[in-house]
Amino acid sequence: MHSSPSPNERTPLHTQMALAAQGLRGVEQGQSAREIVAAWPPSPAKPGAQALLYHTLRHWGQVRALVAQLAQRKPHPQVQALLAVALALLLPQAVSDAPAALPSYQPFTVVDQTVQAVRSHKRLAAQAGFVNACLRRFLREQDRLLALIHTDPAVRWNHPRWWVQALQDDHADWQAILAANNARAPLTLRVNTAQGTRDAYLARLRDAGIEAWPVLEAGIELAKPQDVHTLPGYAQGAFSVQDAAAQLAAPLLLGGLQATPEQQGQPGQMLRVLDACAAPGGKTSHLLEWAASHRLPLDVLALDVDAGRCARITQNLLRLGWGAALEAGKASAKGLEKAAEPSAAPPDSPTAEGMPMDARPAAAAPPTSTTSDTALRAALRVTVQTGDAAQPEAWRPRWLGEHGLLDALLLDAPCSASGIVRRHPDIRWLRRAQDIDALARTQALLLARLWPLLRPGGRLLYCTCSVFHREGREPIRQFLHTHADAALLGDMLQLLPTSGAPSAGDPAGENHDGFFYALLEKKA
Ligand SMILES: C[S@@+](CC[C@H](N)C(=O)[O-])C[C@H]1O[C@@H](n2cnc3c(N)ncnc32)[C@H](O)[C@@H]1O
């Protein structure tokens, strides 16, 4: 019996190639691949075209150089892009490193379908013969052509030259980083432990015939990536998609965080945590989950400068079952506004906010039970706010009161994203060398502006998904140099992307993105 054909098999390759080539031109003009694909209307060609686009981006250094060798004069941009998509499929290594979504095509099929794609484009039809000749020449002379271009680092590593140089400057094992960037990332989940245990979710996956294993405290790595919407419990918020390296943030910040003696004496008192660059909320929800399972009463402000992305934080929190915590956040903000009226208690007095609501997700909250259970249950609330983290005066009064201080602060700063290239193969082509300077300035500014909000004894976790020292250890060293009241707790942690090779003592396990962490404490 034949199984039903996948959309890729039903859609001619040339239709998928034409769409992927259009996407490639979008990336060339500075658009992100994710945005490009999101804007494509649903069609049977879409999944295959996306796989082709991402595959070509992984080989773009190489195929661009090949197009330059094969075409004496620059062809029309759509023809150039089609040649790039075709050559990425014809490369000798394409068979071994193509994503599962791409079937392996015979070279003559690729040539034929590229010619078809050119012919079906009215204005380009005349170039069909030229495209056919280029691709056949590549098949005849590939060894010579590949050897000719191989000495260029942009070709050898499929990264811009400045990027290869920056890694060489920063890391002895720069080649391993580049190799990992070109490998495919696993699908890693973080189980929503406020709803159920990791073991219980592993059992659900097993029942569904999905092979997976545990990573870190609450993570799961799947043997084969698949559409997350098809995994059990997605809509009910059973898990989030989050790389293992990013799953270190919540435990690093909250583990070992102590309430002040005054807070310990106040049974309803919550620890105040700012997630300063929070969208789309991957770490915000982890803070809540971690607090729920460790019974830490937490009041989180999830702040982001981008209103559209703030909406995604709320959406994600609702999917994960944090509706009650969001309601509690709103109620608390109202309380604070009232408290600002002259007759009310001082703004940063805990009593001005009233008793925090029990705000665990509805699915996880046990029914009203014994008093001791109720006392033990973590009280949690979260507020999503659009605002510039570098201008606390605009959002601080409403949430913290005019002079209120934070117990903890997560600064997941905007960065080059150079650590997550294996998931986003377009990033390396979209960034410019000068972007790193601008990002480093923003990171330093955010650190300096947010630090005064922390109480003595409070903690700030600075992180970036970058592997460049300019965005990691350098701003932190500089900050420690200029802030005598800041102490580094433990060592800075520069995680490098790995592709599944066992690495002794790596706190994020064997297969994760690149990430940087530094935990600072304000001296009392
Ligand atoms: C690395 S992403 C954060 C990822 C998020 N923490 C998570 O785990 O899902 C950086 C975020 O910083 C935000 N951002 C950039 N500049 C900002 C600023 N000045 N104030 C607040 N947010 C900012 C961006 O909009 C972006 O959403």
The ligand as a MOL file (V3000), in Angstrom:
LIG
                    3D

  0  0  0     0  0            999 V3000
M  V30 BEGIN CTAB
M  V30 COUNTS 27 29 0 0 0
M  V30 BEGIN ATOM
M  V30 1 C 16.7920 38.5370 22.7030 0
M  V30 2 S 15.1990 39.1870 22.5010 0 CHG=1
M  V30 3 C 14.4500 38.7080 24.0100 0
M  V30 4 C 13.9900 37.2760 24.0560 0
M  V30 5 C 13.1410 36.9880 25.2760 0
M  V30 6 N 13.8320 37.3450 26.5070 0
M  V30 7 C 12.6970 35.5460 25.3500 0
M  V30 8 O 13.3350 34.7550 26.0640 0
M  V30 9 O 11.6920 35.1940 24.7230 0 CHG=-1
M  V30 10 C 15.5190 40.8890 22.7910 0
M  V30 11 C 14.2690 41.7440 22.9310 0
M  V30 12 O 14.7050 43.0380 23.3670 0
M  V30 13 C 13.7490 43.9770 22.9320 0
M  V30 14 N 14.3550 45.3170 23.0950 0
M  V30 15 C 15.2970 45.9040 22.3360 0
M  V30 16 N 15.6160 47.1240 22.8390 0
M  V30 17 C 14.8600 47.2910 23.9520 0
M  V30 18 C 14.7120 48.3470 24.8940 0
M  V30 19 N 15.4240 49.4720 24.7980 0
M  V30 20 N 13.8370 48.1910 25.9160 0
M  V30 21 C 13.0940 47.0520 26.0090 0
M  V30 22 N 13.1770 46.0390 25.1290 0
M  V30 23 C 14.0540 46.1410 24.1100 0
M  V30 24 C 13.4490 43.5250 21.5070 0
M  V30 25 O 12.2150 44.0390 21.0730 0
M  V30 26 C 13.4590 41.9950 21.6730 0
M  V30 27 O 12.1530 41.5220 21.8500 0
M  V30 END ATOM
M  V30 BEGIN BOND
M  V30 1 1 1 2
M  V30 2 1 2 3
M  V30 3 1 2 10
M  V30 4 1 3 4
M  V30 5 1 4 5
M  V30 6 1 5 6
M  V30 7 1 5 7
M  V30 8 2 7 8
M  V30 9 1 7 9
M  V30 10 1 10 11
M  V30 11 1 11 12
M  V30 12 1 11 26
M  V30 13 1 12 13
M  V30 14 1 13 14
M  V30 15 1 13 24
M  V30 16 1 14 15
M  V30 17 1 14 23
M  V30 18 2 15 16
M  V30 19 1 16 17
M  V30 20 1 17 18
M  V30 21 2 17 23
M  V30 22 1 18 19
M  V30 23 2 18 20
M  V30 24 1 20 21
M  V30 25 2 21 22
M  V30 26 1 22 23
M  V30 27 1 24 25
M  V30 28 1 24 26
M  V30 29 1 26 27
M  V30 END BOND
M  V30 END CTAB
M  END
